[in-house]
Amino acid sequence: MKTIFEEHITIFTSRVVGMQRMLDAVNAGYTHYNRGTISLDRCLHLVKKLHLNYQILADRNERARRARAGLGNAKLILWLDKSVIHWMLLVTAPDLGDHAAHGIEDLRDATTIEECIEIDGFELVRLPKKVNPKYPSTRTTKSTSTEKTTHLTWRMNKVKYQGWRDSIRDEVRKNSSRSVELMIYRLWSSPGFAEIRSQIGHLGKLYRAEVKRAGRADAPPLPKVLGYVRRLKNKGITLAELVAQHKAQLASSIALRDLEDEAQHSSVILASDVTVHVAGNHTL
C-alpha cells in the first residue's frame, strides 16, 4: 500500500527544475541547507525521518501558522541524476524563527560565498542587478534594500568557467570542426539562468577572437539565440512511481537472467548429447 510520503514526494528528473526550486527556496528565506545522496531503498526512510523531525511536508497554511508562532520551516528537494538520488534539506534562517534543524543538522549558509549551493560546477549567488542601458528604469523608489539592488542567480564557478576558456582555445587550435561543433553544443546547452547566459556571452567573444587569431575561416558559427530559463513546471516522478519502475526493471533483469541460464543449460545438454552420439558411433 502506497503511503502519503511516496505519493506526495516528487523527485525531479530535470536538473534545471531542481536548480530553479533551490533558487526559489533561498529567495523565500530557506537559506540554510544540508545535502547528500541516497539509494532508492533508503529514500523513503529518509523522507519519513525528515518529516517527523522537521515537518518538510507541511502545507502552506501549516507553514504560515508556524511562522506566526515564531517557528521556522523546512523543505526537501530531491533530484535524480542517472541512478543516484540527490537530496537537499533547506531550512529558514534563524532570524525567521526557531527550528530544530539548526541544533541537529550541520547546516551551511547559502547566502555566503564560502558556503553557497553548488551543483555540477554551478553556484547559486546573489549579485548586483545589471541595468540595460537601452531600457533604463524610469521608476523611482526610496527602498535601498538588498533585494531591490541585487538578484539571486546561478553562475559557473571559477573552475568550470576557466575550464570552458581552456576548452575553447584547445578545440579551435585542433582544427577539427566536428569537435568544435560538439563543444559549442554542450556550452549552449548550459542552464539559461541570467548570469550563466552572461558568462556564455563572454565565452562566445573569446571563441570569435580565437577563431580570428587562428585564421579558421571554416570554423562553425555560434548559435544566434541563447535560450533562458522560463518558469518551469515540477517535472519529475513520485517516489511511488520510481519504486514501481525499479521493481519492474529488476523483475525484467531477473527474467532475462533466467532465460540466459536456461539457454546456457540447454546448450550444455545438447553438447553432451552430441558427444555421446559421436562416441557411440566410434565404438561401432
Wavefront OBJ file of the C-alpha trace (Angstrom):
o trace
v 0.000 0.000 0.000
v 1.369 3.394 -1.001
v 1.980 5.906 1.781
v 1.466 9.675 1.823
v 5.247 10.043 1.661
v 5.520 8.053 -1.580
v 2.594 9.885 -3.192
v 3.496 13.457 -2.184
v 7.258 13.478 -2.672
v 8.403 14.432 -6.177
v 11.881 13.559 -7.372
v 12.898 15.978 -10.108
v 14.177 14.336 -13.286
v 15.416 17.660 -14.659
v 18.467 19.276 -13.086
v 17.316 22.727 -14.234
v 13.970 22.347 -12.443
v 15.793 21.377 -9.264
v 18.094 24.385 -9.595
v 15.119 26.714 -10.096
v 13.377 25.335 -6.997
v 16.546 25.825 -4.931
v 16.699 29.436 -6.112
v 13.019 29.868 -5.186
v 13.609 28.393 -1.722
v 16.609 30.589 -0.892
v 14.707 33.654 -2.139
v 11.845 32.697 0.186
v 14.139 32.612 3.221
v 15.208 28.950 3.232
v 18.843 29.979 3.353
v 20.422 27.171 5.382
v 20.915 23.713 3.952
v 22.362 20.253 4.217
v 22.678 17.808 1.340
v 23.757 14.345 0.288
v 22.947 11.312 -1.859
v 20.915 8.248 -1.012
v 19.921 4.956 -2.589
v 16.335 4.310 -3.657
v 15.728 1.675 -0.989
v 16.700 4.183 1.750
v 14.946 7.230 0.284
v 11.546 6.561 1.872
v 13.170 6.151 5.284
v 14.938 9.497 4.844
v 11.720 11.287 3.879
v 9.859 9.858 6.891
v 12.673 10.796 9.248
v 12.956 14.372 7.954
v 9.191 14.899 8.093
v 8.975 13.528 11.631
v 11.789 15.813 12.798
v 11.304 18.889 10.621
v 7.779 18.772 9.071
v 9.088 19.011 5.491
v 5.655 18.100 4.061
v 3.803 20.889 5.870
v 1.373 22.707 3.581
v 1.159 26.476 3.072
v -1.269 27.002 5.941
v 0.793 24.961 8.386
v 3.930 26.874 7.423
v 2.130 30.169 7.953
v 0.925 29.068 11.396
v 4.444 28.036 12.362
v 5.823 31.385 11.210
v 3.203 33.277 13.255
v 4.188 31.193 16.282
v 7.849 32.161 15.853
v 8.915 28.816 14.402
v 10.969 28.168 11.311
v 10.153 25.867 8.400
v 11.963 23.322 6.265
v 11.546 21.721 2.872
v 13.185 18.878 0.964
v 14.297 18.908 -2.675
v 15.128 15.632 -4.417
v 16.531 15.196 -7.901
v 17.624 12.188 -9.916
v 20.973 12.063 -11.695
v 21.189 8.785 -13.626
v 20.607 6.205 -10.862
v 21.654 8.435 -7.945
v 19.116 10.332 -5.833
v 20.395 13.672 -4.518
v 18.658 15.337 -1.577
v 18.812 18.823 -0.128
v 17.227 19.888 3.145
v 16.553 23.639 3.205
v 15.704 25.446 6.446
v 14.623 29.037 7.063
v 17.173 31.411 8.564
v 17.345 31.581 12.384
v 16.008 35.138 12.405
v 12.771 33.901 10.809
v 12.010 31.547 13.703
v 13.383 28.727 15.814
v 13.817 25.381 14.089
v 15.139 22.090 15.430
v 17.357 21.523 12.381
v 19.658 24.377 13.420
v 20.608 22.422 16.531
v 20.761 18.968 14.935
v 21.973 19.260 11.346
v 25.323 20.524 10.112
v 23.750 23.354 8.136
v 25.558 25.699 5.766
v 24.572 29.249 4.919
v 23.691 29.573 1.225
v 23.909 33.369 1.394
v 27.687 33.329 1.881
v 30.172 32.877 -0.963
v 32.104 30.306 1.061
v 29.070 28.062 1.634
v 26.854 28.847 -1.372
v 24.992 25.976 -3.030
v 26.928 24.285 -5.841
v 25.540 21.835 -8.400
v 27.788 20.349 -11.106
v 30.084 23.369 -11.193
v 27.266 25.936 -10.980
v 26.919 28.087 -7.859
v 23.912 29.985 -6.507
v 24.955 33.540 -5.646
v 23.453 36.974 -5.052
v 24.813 39.574 -7.462
v 24.123 43.249 -8.193
v 21.362 43.812 -10.713
v 22.544 44.837 -14.162
v 20.707 47.692 -15.842
v 20.318 47.507 -19.604
v 21.324 50.960 -20.951
v 18.782 50.542 -23.762
v 15.950 50.190 -21.262
v 16.831 52.248 -18.165
v 14.391 52.038 -15.317
v 12.138 55.082 -15.015
v 10.744 54.036 -11.659
v 11.865 55.901 -8.574
v 11.880 54.224 -5.197
v 13.084 55.109 -1.732
v 13.921 51.484 -0.955
v 17.603 50.608 -0.809
v 17.195 47.047 0.477
v 19.476 44.289 -0.758
v 16.553 42.572 -2.516
v 15.933 45.697 -4.622
v 19.512 46.176 -5.757
v 20.611 42.538 -6.160
v 19.238 39.318 -7.554
v 19.793 35.630 -6.872
v 21.106 33.667 -9.835
v 23.198 30.700 -10.892
v 26.624 31.080 -12.464
v 29.557 28.856 -13.377
v 32.114 28.706 -10.619
v 35.685 29.810 -11.348
v 36.937 26.293 -12.096
v 34.134 25.499 -14.549
v 34.384 28.871 -16.285
v 38.150 28.581 -16.671
v 37.665 25.045 -17.965
v 35.472 26.375 -20.758
v 38.040 29.050 -21.636
v 40.751 26.388 -21.893
v 38.497 24.116 -23.961
v 37.722 26.898 -26.443
v 41.395 27.623 -27.018
v 42.300 23.922 -27.329
v 39.420 22.947 -29.652
v 39.909 25.892 -32.024
v 43.592 25.081 -32.383
v 42.904 21.376 -33.082
v 41.453 22.313 -36.468
v 38.589 19.816 -36.081
v 35.219 21.304 -36.988
v 33.321 18.332 -35.540
v 34.871 18.636 -32.067
v 34.260 22.400 -32.095
v 30.593 21.842 -33.003
v 30.200 19.422 -30.081
v 31.862 21.891 -27.718
v 29.535 24.702 -28.817
v 26.508 22.429 -28.440
v 27.496 21.473 -24.877
v 28.166 25.086 -23.927
v 24.873 26.341 -25.358
v 23.070 23.516 -23.513
v 24.022 25.012 -20.148
v 21.115 26.090 -17.892
v 19.983 29.505 -19.121
v 19.970 31.437 -15.868
v 20.868 35.122 -16.136
v 24.494 35.061 -15.029
v 25.244 31.809 -16.871
v 23.950 33.424 -20.059
v 26.212 36.412 -19.402
v 29.195 34.105 -18.950
v 28.382 32.228 -22.147
v 28.247 35.574 -23.934
v 31.803 36.339 -22.781
v 32.929 32.848 -23.807
v 31.368 33.468 -27.222
v 33.512 36.586 -27.601
v 36.577 34.561 -26.667
v 35.649 31.928 -29.265
v 35.380 34.526 -32.038
v 38.718 36.047 -31.031
v 40.412 32.629 -31.052
v 38.905 31.769 -34.440
v 40.175 35.048 -35.855
v 43.608 34.542 -34.318
v 43.856 31.006 -35.730
v 42.611 32.078 -39.159
v 39.854 29.456 -39.112
v 37.598 30.506 -41.982
v 35.802 27.146 -41.759
v 35.070 27.432 -38.009
v 31.445 26.619 -37.061
v 29.386 29.724 -36.249
v 27.877 30.298 -32.837
v 24.095 29.961 -32.440
v 22.259 33.242 -32.874
v 19.933 32.617 -29.939
v 20.959 31.851 -26.363
v 17.958 30.469 -24.512
v 16.980 31.476 -20.997
v 15.163 29.604 -18.258
v 11.470 30.353 -18.145
v 9.201 29.433 -15.254
v 9.317 25.613 -15.255
v 6.768 23.095 -14.048
v 7.676 20.473 -11.474
v 8.953 17.929 -13.978
v 9.601 14.786 -12.032
v 8.398 11.452 -10.753
v 6.843 10.492 -7.436
v 8.725 8.198 -5.123
v 5.997 5.577 -5.595
v 6.393 5.695 -9.383
v 10.179 5.449 -9.142
v 9.916 2.430 -6.829
v 7.467 0.770 -9.263
v 9.832 1.418 -12.180
v 12.734 -0.024 -10.228
v 10.762 -3.170 -9.355
v 9.731 -3.622 -12.984
v 13.325 -3.239 -14.171
v 14.508 -5.665 -11.507
v 11.870 -8.230 -12.496
v 12.821 -7.829 -16.158
v 16.503 -8.314 -15.340
v 15.740 -11.463 -13.328
v 13.586 -12.859 -16.145
v 16.319 -12.139 -18.705
v 18.925 -13.788 -16.496
v 16.707 -16.862 -16.102
v 16.322 -17.097 -19.889
v 20.076 -16.827 -20.342
v 20.680 -19.520 -17.707
v 18.092 -21.775 -19.356
v 19.656 -21.244 -22.785
v 23.112 -21.986 -21.410
v 21.830 -25.123 -19.673
v 20.170 -26.293 -22.896
v 23.439 -25.732 -24.790
v 25.315 -27.865 -22.267
v 22.766 -30.691 -22.576
v 22.873 -30.500 -26.378
v 26.680 -30.605 -26.352
v 26.589 -33.657 -24.054
v 24.144 -35.462 -26.356
v 26.361 -34.782 -29.372
v 29.417 -36.110 -27.507
v 27.636 -39.306 -26.504
v 26.344 -39.826 -30.038
v 29.794 -39.350 -31.579
v 31.324 -41.668 -29.008
v 28.693 -44.328 -29.783
v 29.375 -44.153 -33.497
v 33.098 -44.522 -32.855
v 32.513 -47.677 -30.822
v 30.538 -49.207 -33.668
l 1 2 3 4 5 6 7 8 9 10 11 12 13 14 15 16 17 18 19 20 21 22 23 24 25 26 27 28 29 30 31 32 33 34 35 36 37 38 39 40 41 42 43 44 45 46 47 48 49 50 51 52 53 54 55 56 57 58 59 60 61 62 63 64 65 66 67 68 69 70 71 72 73 74 75 76 77 78 79 80 81 82 83 84 85 86 87 88 89 90 91 92 93 94 95 96 97 98 99 100 101 102 103 104 105 106 107 108 109 110 111 112 113 114 115 116 117 118 119 120 121 122 123 124 125 126 127 128 129 130 131 132 133 134 135 136 137 138 139 140 141 142 143 144 145 146 147 148 149 150 151 152 153 154 155 156 157 158 159 160 161 162 163 164 165 166 167 168 169 170 171 172 173 174 175 176 177 178 179 180 181 182 183 184 185 186 187 188 189 190 191 192 193 194 195 196 197 198 199 200 201 202 203 204 205 206 207 208 209 210 211 212 213 214 215 216 217 218 219 220 221 222 223 224 225 226 227 228 229 230 231 232 233 234 235 236 237 238 239 240 241 242 243 244 245 246 247 248 249 250 251 252 253 254 255 256 257 258 259 260 261 262 263 264 265 266 267 268 269 270 271 272 273 274 275 276 277 278 279 280 281 282 283 284
